[in-house]
Amino acid sequence: MRRHEVGITAVGRDRGGVIAAFTNAVFESGGNIERMSQNVIKGLFGMHIRASFPRGVDAGALDAAVGRIGAETGMDVDTHHETGRPKNVAVFVTREPGCLEAILGARRTLGGRVALIVGTDGALRPLAKRHGIPFVLAGGRDQQASERKMLAACKKADIGLIALARYMRILTPNFVWRYPERIINIHPSLLPAFPGALAYEQAHERGAKVAGVTAHYVTESLDQGPIILQEPFKVDPGDTLEQVKGRGQRLEARVLLRAVRLHLAGRLDVRWRRVHVRGR
């Protein structure tokens, strides 16, 4: 049997014994713990285990065992099996079309299937419809209700990767922890400088000579997730804010698309909060 890799996530109210229960399930199934992380924020517990099974594993039995532990501990659990098949991709958007258009324009060579578009606003629904992709509107002020709707849609579509294509809303730990190292964001700055939504304005006001964009994995620490790619561009003293924005937005689309392709090709490996690109 061939080596099998599995990601196990658990999210719920913090309580004792959870980590031991899941790690024991991996060991009893013949697996090794490759990586593990856990965190607690305001009583909410999140855990991710990356496990490998050198001699393969009965996926159904493992899923059942993990499900039983989830029921016993009151945790929402999920197992993500690396099968080698093309992954389904969800693209989260607000109103800016550039990054979404780049991904949709590259669907034939993307390495995965764009199966869902989620918007906080209905502005890009016609674009989704034109490409024949389901669009889910998840706006409104109730963030918990919106995220429940998003999680249900992603689960139904069997989403393996989420691309934040200028998605202008912060995802909570309750959402992020369910897709560890499977959410990619594009940020309009060379992080960690100029954080937040007004990065171009800050760069322009401060007279920055170089600006740029950053593609990174999303964690509960907002824009502090592992950096995948960064690309700079020059800013001349005479450039207007609109010129800087236009140059940056075109670069955002290209860099996000590259990061998504690398992930879908299985070329990204996160170790000690650093992203290593295989096959350079």
N, C-alpha and C positions, 0 to 999 in steps of 0.2 A: 504493500500500500504506500501511496505517496504522502509526503509531509503535508500536513494540513494546518492552516493558521486561522485563529478565531479571535475576534474582539468581543469581550463581554462587558456590558455596561450595567450599572445599577444606580438608580436615583430614588431617594425617598427620605423620610425623616431619619435623623441620626439615631443609631442605636448600636449596642455592643454585639460582637460576634459575627457581623456581616462579612468582613474581609475573610475571616477564617473559613466560613461556610463556602464561599465561592472558590477560594484557592484550593480547598480540599476536594471540591468537585472536579477541578482541573486535574489534580494529581491522581485521583481515583480513576479518571478516564484515560490515564496514560500521557498526560500533557506536561509541558514545562512552562513556567511563568517567564516570559521574555521581558515584559515591562508591566509595571503597575503604578497607578496614581490614584490618589483619593483626596478629597477636600470636603470641608464643611463650611457653609456660609449660612448664618442665621438659622441654624438647626436643620438645614437641607444638606443631605449627604450625597456625594457623587463619587463613583468609583469606575475606573476603567482597567481592565486586565487584558493584556495582549499575550496570548498563549499559543504555543506550537505543539503539534502532535506528530513526532517523527515517523510513527508507524500508521498514521491516519487515525480517524476517530469515527464513531457512529454519531453523525451529526444530529439525528433525531433523538437519540438517547441523551446526548449532551444538552440539547435544547430543553428536553423534558426535565432533566435534573436541575438546570438553572432556573426553569420556570417554577419548580417546586420550592426552591430556596427563596425565590422572589415572593411567593405566596406566604411562606412561613415568616419572612422578615418584614413583609409589608413594603417591599421594594418594587418599583417598575424596572424590569430587566429586559435586556435584548442581547441576542448573540448575532454577531456579524461574521459570516464565513467568507474567507477569501477563496473564491472558486476559480478565478481566472477569467470568468465571463465578463463581457462589457457591463459597466455599472450604469444604473439609471441616475441622471443628474437633475437636480432641482435648481432653478435660478430664482433668487429672491431679488425683487426690484422695488423701486418707488416710482420715479417719474423719468429719470434720465435714461435714454434708450441706447447710448453708445456701446456700453459693455454687453448688454443683452444682444444687440445686433451683431456684434463680433462673434459671440458664441453661436448664435443661430446660423450665421453665415458660414461657420466652419463645421457644421454638424457632421458632414460626411467624413471628415478627417479628425474628428474630436477624440475618438477612442472610447466613447460612451454615448448613451442615448439621452437627449434632453426630454425628460418625461413629464416635467411639471414646471410651471412658472407661478410664483407666489408674489402678489403685489400688495403693498400697503395702500395703494391708490389704483384706481381703474384705468389710469392713463395709458398703460402699455397692454391692456387687454386686446385691442385690435391687432397689435403686432403678434401676440400669441395666437390669436385666431387665424391670422394669415398663414402661420406656419403649422396650423393644426395641432397645437399643444394645449393641453388643459391649463386653464388659468384659475387660480384660487385667490379671491380677495380676502385679505386678512388685515384689515385696518382697524380703526376705532381706538378708543382710549383705554379699553380694558385689555392690558397686555396679556394677562393670564388667559383670557378667553381667546385672544388672537393666536397665542402660541399653542393652545390645545387644538385649534383648528388646523394650524400648520403641521403639527406633529401627526395628526390623524391623516392629513393629505399625504405627507411624506411616507408614512407607514404603508398606506394603501398603494402608493406608487412604487414601493420597495426602493426607496432612494438610497444610493450609496455615497453620493457626494452632493454637497450644497455649495453653490457659488453665490456670494453676495455681490451682485452687480450694481453697485452704488445703492445698496439697500440702506435707507436712512432711518434705521431704528436699531436700538441696542437689544441684542438677544440676552435673555436672562440665563443664569447658570442652569436652571431647570431644563432649558432647551439645549444649550451648548454641550452639557455633559452627556447628552444622548448621542452626540455625533463627534466624538473626540477625534481630532486630526482628520475630520471629514467635512469641515466647513472652511472655505477659502474666502477671504475678504480682499478687496482692493482698496488701499488707502491713498488719498491724494497728497502724500508727503513721503519724504525719506525718513521713516520712523527711526528713532523716537522723537525727532524734531517736529514742531508744528502739528501737534495732535489735534483731533477734533474735526468738526465738519467745515471749519473756515480756514483750512490749511493754505489754500492758494491766496486768500486775502492776507494772511499773516506773512507769507513769503513775499508778497508784493509790497506790503507796507514796510517790512524790514529791509527791503532792498536786497533780498537774497540773489546771489549770482548764479546759484544752481538750485533747481527744484527737482522734483521727481515723484515717483510713485512706488508703493510697496505692496506686494502680494504676500499675505501671511495667513497662517492657520488661526482660527478664532478660538480663544479661551475665555474663561470668565473674567479675565483681566483686560477686557476691552481690546485696545490696540497693542497689547504686549505679547501677543502670541508669536510662535516661531516664524521667522521670516523665510519665505520661499524665494522670492525674487525682488530685486530693486533695480530701477532704471532711472537715471538722472536726465535732465535736459537743462540747457543754459538759459538764463534769464538776462536779457540786456536791459540796461538802465532806462531805455526809452520804450520798453514794452508796456502796453496797457494791460490792465487786469484781465480784460477779455482775451487778449492774445495769450497770456500765461495760462488761463483756464483752458482755452481751446487746445493748446499744445499738450497740456497735462491730461485732458480728457481723452485725447486720441491715444496717448501712451497708456493710460489706464486700461483701455480696451485690449491693447496688444499684450500687456503684461498679465492681466487676469487670464486671458485665453491661454497664454503659455503655461501659466501655473496649473490651470485645469488640465491641460494636456499632459503635463508631467505627472500629475497625480494619477490620472486615468491610465497612464502607461506603466504605473507601478515603479516610478523612478525616484520617488521621494521617501526618505527615511528620516524620522525625527529621533535624535538621540541627544539627551541632556539639553533640551530646548533649542537645539540647533537642527536645521534642515540640511541634510546631505543629499545631493543629486547624484544618482547612480548613472554610470555610462557616459560621463563627460569626456 
